[in-house]
Amino acid sequence: MLAATQLGKLLAQTGWVARIVLLILLGFSLYSWALIFQKLSMFSRLERQTSKFLHYMRSAKGLPEPSAVRTAAEGSPMVPIYMAGYQELQSQLNSSNPHGGKVWSLNAIATRMQNAASSEVRAMERYLPWLATTASVTPFIGLFGTVWGVMDAFAGLGQGGASTIRAVAPGMAESLIATAAGLFCAIPAVIAYNHFVHHVREMASRMDGFTVEFVSQIEKQTRS
């Protein structure tokens, strides 16, 4: 309660420039936190569904139908990758294909799966640049408020005609609040950005591993 009262007094002392700065920072912060919670939920869901997908695939005999895979692990980014590889395999085995009846290009299967994986990675990375922008820009917005507050403090000092706390307090209040607000926006954003980028890279690595595993399984079947 005491801290909230002190903060309210400091906010009451700020000028219109500092309040605009604080409103901008508030907008950055609210949107960033909404994005952080959304991404946390998304990656948690993707992790669960991907574990289900890999367990289902490794316990299945042969290559199951895409519809069965989708039912078993709907929402996993591995499902579109599997579907891409399965469809390319069926296309090569199609009797209407000039090479019909046999697998003629494992590289074509791998390439199609890698393209599907790239699309899934882009979907996971969506809006992450906003967190990077927040982490890099908001400290400078807060710094602008700080500089403006210092200027206002010196202006108040000149008008007061004496170096008293009362003369410089309003400007210094603006300065400190803007600095704290900028850091409050930037620190969670940079932590969340690094955390989510790590998740994206880990998921991309698992996608690459599954692609290699899928192609190797087809190669074994064609040689047997």
Stockholm file with secondary structure:
# STOCKHOLM 1.0

chainA/1-224         MLAATQLGKLLAQTGWVARIVLLILLGFSLYSWALIFQKLSMFSRLERQTSKFLHYMRSAKGLPEPSAVRTAAEGSPMVPIYMAGYQELQSQLNSSNPHGGKVWSLNAIATRMQNAASSEVRAMERYLPWLATTASVTPFIGLFGTVWGVMDAFAGLGQGGASTIRAVAPGMAESLIATAAGLFCAIPAVIAYNHFVHHVREMASRMDGFTVEFVSQIEKQTRS
#=GR chainA/1-224 SS CHHHHHHHHHHHHCCHHHHHHHHHHHHHHHHHHHHHHHHHHHHHHHHHHHHHHHHHHHHSSSCCCHHHHHHHSTTCTHHHHHHHHHHHHHHHHCTTSTTTTSCCCHHHHHHHHHHHHHHHHHHHTTTHHHHHHHHHHHHHHHHHHHHHHHHHHHHHHHHHSSCCHHHHHHHHHHHHHHHHHHHHHHHHHHHHHHHHHHHHHHHHHHHHHHHHHHHHHHHHHHHC
#=GC SS_cons         CHHHHHHHHHHHHCCHHHHHHHHHHHHHHHHHHHHHHHHHHHHHHHHHHHHHHHHHHHHSSSCCCHHHHHHHSTTCTHHHHHHHHHHHHHHHHCTTSTTTTSCCCHHHHHHHHHHHHHHHHHHHTTTHHHHHHHHHHHHHHHHHHHHHHHHHHHHHHHHHSSCCHHHHHHHHHHHHHHHHHHHHHHHHHHHHHHHHHHHHHHHHHHHHHHHHHHHHHHHHHHHC
//
